[in-house]
Amino acid sequence: MERAMSVTNLGSSTVGYRRSGLGELLKILMVRWRQRIRSRYELMSLNEADLRDIGMTRGEAELESSKPFWLP
């Protein structure tokens, strides 16, 4: 599962804040939130063997999936 970046880790995209504007920054944030929702949903659909393949237990997957979308 791809690890999502937190809002505080926007990195170089915050450097161009003045150029891109608030609208672009919000668009980036919305895309990341959507990715988190999708990946957490997909995580819960994995079976035990798939979870083992990615090094997670069912409990870890449930904990990750229970996080709000705005938290990394």
Secondary structure, DSSP 8 states (H G I E B T S, - for coil): ------GGG-THHHHTHHHHHHHHHHHHHHHHHHHHHHHHHHHHT--HHHHHHTT--HHHHHHHHTS-TT--
